């Protein structure tokens, strides 16, 4: 466990490559990073590291039966990490990515089981923040995107609160000021014949239903 996390300040609207490189190096060393997204702060780890993924679960006190989602760099990466990609994925990705929409697909075989959901599924999102996409490129692996909070508690949008809670528990905190912090990403399961909304968030259900028939979670 880290005694005192390093803190790096960024402007989320800028592409500060030297700072992105510092964050990437922490992740490549199987470290845990807290970073700002377009919704709330997230807990990041290289998703191919079983050690780092397990540590995320411990930090959040998260039930091991609950999967973690990831952020990706571009659509090309989807074809490397997912299998049996349905036409509905390309429709939704074209309309709502980059942005706060998590799409659940069947994962390729290389991922730790602890990361995945039912049926070897993986939730992925293409973030609207350019430096985050560059970070994934530098790590050459999707990065976990679970909210930086203790499971069951509210998501966090203030950097100061992140430092208070995680300052002695993670390796690096990327302080990017206050995030939008209104709603989390909307989550849609595309692993079945009909798309299903698992969580309605920043993208309303009615917007999604303009493009295809989507079932609500039962």
N, C-alpha and C positions, 0 to 999 in steps of 0.2 A: 504493500500500500504506500502511496506517495505521502511524504510528510508535509509537503507544501507545493501545490501545483504552480507551474509557471503560468504567467498571464501575458497574453499578447493582444494588443488593441488593434482593431481593424475598422475601416469604413466599409460596410458591406456592399456599398455601391461602387467601390473601386476594385481594380485588379492589381493587388500588391503582390507580385510574384515571389519576392523574397520571403514574405510572411507566409504565403501559401506553402512554400517549400519547407518552412519550419514545421508547419502543421502536418504536412505529409510525412516528414521524418519521424515525428512522434508516433504516428499511426503505423508506420512501417516497422517500428520497434515494438509493436504489439501494445502500444500505449492507449489510454482512453482520453479522448478530447471532448470538451463541451464546446459547441459552436452555435452561432445564431442561424436560424432559417427564416423563411418568409412568414412563418407562423409563430413558433416558440423556439426556445433553445433546445438543442438535441444532444444526445450522448452518442459520440462517434467512436467506432472501432473498425479495423479492417475485418470485414465479415468472414474472411476465410481463416481467421485466427480463432481456433477453438478456445484458446486461453483468454483472449480479449473478450469474446462473446460471453463466456461464462462470467467474467468479471462484471460485464454490463448487468447481467441478471442479479448478481450479488449487490451491486451498488443501488439498483432500483428496488431491491427486495421484490423482484418480479417473479410470478409463478412461472416455472419452467415450461408449462404447457402453453403459455402465450407466446406467439412468434414475435420476432423483431422485423421491422421493415428496413429498407435500405434506400440510399440515394444513388443515382447513376449519373454518368457524364453525358450520354447521348443515346440515340436510338440504336446505333450499331451495337452498343454493349448489351442491349436487351437480347439480341439474337445469340449472344455468347453465354448468357446466364439463364435463359429460359427455353423451354421446349413446348411444342404444341401451342404456338401463339395463335389465338383466334382472330378473325377479322375485326371483331369488336375492339380489340386492343388498338389497332391502327386507327380506327375511327376516333376513339377517345383521346389517344395520344396526339393526334393531329389537331384536335380542337382545344385541348386543355393543358398540354405540356409545352414549355416548362410551366409548372405551377403546382398548387397544393392538391394534387390528385394522386393517390396511391392506388396502383393497379396490381392485383394479385394474380400471378401466373404460376404455372408449374415450373419448378426450378430445375436447372441442370444438376447433374449428380455431385458436383464438387463441393457443395455447401454443407457446413456442419448441421446435423439434424436439429440441434438445439435452437438454431436460428429460424427453422422452418415451421410452417403451419400444416394443417391437415392435407394429406395427399401430396406431401413433398412440395408445398407451395411457398411462394416468396412474394411479399409486397414490395413494390419498387416505385420510386418517384423521381422525376427529373426536375430538380429545383430551379426556380426562376432566378436564383442568385448565381451570377457567372463565376465568381471565385470558387464556389462550392463544386461546380462542374469541373473546373480546372483541378481542384483538389483530388477528385475521384480519378481524373486522368493521371495525375502524378503518382497516386497510390497504386494505380492499375488494378483496382478492385473496388466493388461497391462498398459503401461505408454505412454502418448502421445509422438509422435515423429515428430511433425511439426518443420520446420526449425526455428531457433532462429533469426528472422529478422522481420522487419516491412513489411507487405504484399506489394508486388510489388517491393521491394528492393532486392539487391543481398544477397545470403546466406553468412554466416560468418564462416571463418575457423580459425581465430586468437582469442585466449583467451583475449588479450588486448582489442580488438574491442568489444567483448562481455561485458566486464566490463564497458566500456565507455557507451554503449547503454542501458544495462539492470542492471547496478550496483545498481540503486536505485528503481528498479521496481520488482525484483524477490526476493525470500527468500534465495536462495543458488546458487552459481555459482561453478560448478566443472571445474576447469581449468586444461586441459589436453594437453596444448601446441597447436601446429598447427595441424589441421586435414588434411586429404588428399585433401579435398575440390576441386575436379575436376568436378564431376557431381553428382547430387542428385540420389536417388534410382530410378530405373525403376519401373513403376506402371502398373500392369496388372489387369483388371477387369475380375473376374471369375464367376460373378453372372448370366451371360447369357449363352446361349447354346454354343457360340463360344467365347473363350478368346479374350479380346480386350486390346491393348496397350493404356493406357491413357497418359503415359509420358515415353519417351525413355530417359534413364539416364545412370547410370554406367554400366548396363548390356545391350549390344547392341541388337537391334531387331533381327539381323541375328543369334546370338547365340540362342535366344529363339526359333526361327523358326526351329531349328534343332530337336526340341523335340515334337512340336505339331503345328497345324495350328492356327495362331494368326492373328486377324484382327487389323488394325490400327484404331484409333479413327476417326470417321467421323466428 
